[in-house]
Amino acid sequence: MSLSRKRKKQLRKLQKQANTLWESQQVLVGEAAKVAREAGNQLGNYSREHVQPAVQHSYAQYAAPYVDKSVRATRKVYNGALIPAAGAVVGGALSVWDAANDTRERIAHGRGVNLDLSSVKKNAAKYGKKATKTFQSRAALPEPKKKRGAGGVIALVLGVAAAAGVLYAAWQTLRADDELWVADDPLRAPDA
């Protein structure tokens, strides 16, 4: 089954038109890629010059004081209550250890254990009250400060929204876009 000359001529003409269209599309896609790269560069410049300073200023003005305040409060509780309480617990455990060692020594040397139940009860109550008072005074937490106002909450929400906008813009710029795909061999027409 061979084609007539007229059909062959029409097919060659169609192939030539397809090649011309393919070449023009490759040029157009190349120009679109240049425009997209320049748009990405401009977006990065805008982000560096306008968005980033605004976000940093908002953070410094609204969020940083609360972060600093919480760090100071945490440090105060840690240094003022937690470490002294842990020291008291460790000191109590070591004193019990020493008492047990003293008792073992007395038993080993034949002196025995002197158990006067009333004096043991008295001493235990006295030491217990003293340890409880010391622990409570060291572990007392500062009174809670005034809660964050509406302005602080609004500023925090706006700062988070601005950061999300910047991240979304960066994602849109850097994502793989199938429409901007450029063929490996831009001047070769697809096989028909």
Secondary structure, DSSP 4 states (H G I P E B T S, - for coil): -PPPHHHHHHHHHHHHHHHHHHHHHHHHHHHHHHHHHHHHHHHHHHIIIIIHHHHHHHIIIIIHHHHHHHHHHHHHHIIIIIHHHHHHHHHHHHHHHHHHHHHHHHHHTT------HHHHHHHHHHHHHHHHHHHHHHHPPPPPPPPP-HHHHHHHHHHHHHHHHHHHHHHHHHS--GGG---SSTTSPPP-
